[in-house]
Amino acid sequence: MNLKANVINVLTVLGIVLGMLAIAMNLLAGWLLLPAALILTSALIALYDGRLARRHNLVSTVGAWLDLTNDLLSFAIAPVVFAHTCSLTGQPAFPVVVALFLLSALFRLRRYHLQSDSQVMQGLPTTVSGVVLTMVVVGFALSSFKGIAASWILYALMILLSILMVSSFRWRKS
């Protein structure tokens, strides 16, 4: 593995570390804004690490595994943790909706890594779903809009994002 490949993999590992820090800061200190900023930073890294690897013909099994790990941690698990710690989850449906969101993210990530056409994506990327969910949770947490109504809107959004992640619509990569 050459230096360029190592630099790209280090970028992806940085995204993973940012996702872990975001979860830890949220769970242990109750912080939300800094962890959300870390998730957005991880999203920017996720946007460019794969592009750099493809542009320089440095796609590797290790890089794909690191990318999958970053996507799952930063854009599936972290947003769900944020929703839970922001008390937007007071209804008994939360575990079911979380399971749906996480399984949809796993399915989407697996399908993406198995696809043969590198120019087309199928379904809403997990990264987009995670960033949208994170921003909505932050918006609800910063506003006075809380309680049962906020929880059910959040559940509806999570269900919609889950459906979009596993949907069959196709679009070109940029």
N, C-alpha and C positions, 0 to 999 in steps of 0.2 A: 504494500500500500504506500503510495507516495505522499508527499507533504500536502499537496492540494486536497487529497481525499481525507487526510487526517484533519485538516483545518475545517472542512465541511462537516465531518463527524463531530468535531469539538463544538461547532455551532449548534448542532442538533442536541448534543449532550447539555449544552447551556440552556436550551429550551426545556429539557427535562428537569434540570435543576430549578429553573424558574417556576415550573409547574409545581414541583415539590415544595419550594419555599412558599408559594402562594397558598397551598393547602395548609401547610404548617402555621403560617401567620394567621390564617383565618381561624383554624381550629384552636390554636394555643393562645392567641392574643385577641381574637375577635375582630381583627382588622379586616377591612374590605377594600378600601380604595387602592392601597399599595398592592395587595394581592391581585386585584383586577388589572392594574397597570402591568404587573408581571405577566399575566395571561396575555394581554395585548402584545407585549414584547415577544413572548413566546410565539404568538401568531405571526408576527413579522419574520421571525427566524424561520418558522415552518414554511412561510411563503417563499423564502429565498434559498434555503438549503438544498431542496430537491432540484430547483431550477439550476443552481450552480453545479450540482452533481451531473445533471443531464447535459448541460452546456459543455462541460469539460470531460464528458464521457467517463465519469467516475462513479457511476451507479454501482452499489455493492450490496451484498446480502446484509452486512453489518449496518450499513447506512439505512437500508429499508427497515430493519428491525428497530433501530434507534428512532426513526421517523414514526413508526407505528406506536412505539412506547410514548413518545412525546404527545402524539395526537390523543391517545387514550387517556393519559394522565392529565394533560393541560386542558383538553377540550371536551372531555366526557366526565371524568371524575371531579375535577376542580369545580366546574359550575354547579354540579349537584351538591357538593359540600357547601358552597357559598349559599345556595338556596336553603339548605338545612339550617345553617348557623344564623341566617338572617330571619329566622322565625317565620318563614313563608311556607311552612310545611305542616301546619297544625291539623290537617285533615288526614283521615286514615288512608286515603288513596295515594299518599306520597310514595310509599314503598313500591307500589305497583307501577306508578308513573316513572319512578327512578329506574326500575328494572327495565321497562320498555325503552327508555332513553339510552341506558347503557348497552343493552343488547342491540339496539339499532345502530349505535356508534360502532360496536364491535363488528357487526355485519357489514357496515359500510366500509370500515377500514380493511377488513379481510377481502371484500370484493375488490376494492381499489388495488390492493397489492397483488391480486391474482389476475387482474385484467391484462389482456394482451395489447390493446390499442393504447399507446402512451399519449396520444393526442386528444383523447376523448375521456371525459369523466361521466360516471353515472350516479345520480343522486346528489343531494346536497352534501358538500364536504363536512366532515366532522368538525374541522377547524371553524368553519362559518357557524355551524350550529352552536358550538361552545362559546364563541365570542358573543353571538346574539343572546344566548341565555345568560351569560355573565353580565352583559350590559343591562338587561332587563332586571336582573336581581339587584344590581347596584342602583338602578333607577328607583325600584320599589323601596329599597332600604333607605335611600336618601329622601324619599318623599313621605308624605303622611298617608299614602295609600297602602294600607296593610290589612291584615285580617283575612277573613274567609274569602272575600272577593278577590283580593290579591293572590291568594293561594290558588283559587280556581283558574284565574287568568294564567298564572304560571304553569299550572298543570296542562291547560289547553295549549299553551305555547310549546311545552315539552312534547306533548303528543304530536302536534303539528311538525315540529322539527324531527321527531322520530320517523314519522311517515315520509317526510322529504328526504331524509338520509337513506332510506331503503327503497325509495321510488326508482322507477326505471327511466326517468327523463335523463337525456344525455346532453352534454355541452362540451365545447372545445376548451382545452386548457389554454391559458394565456401565455 
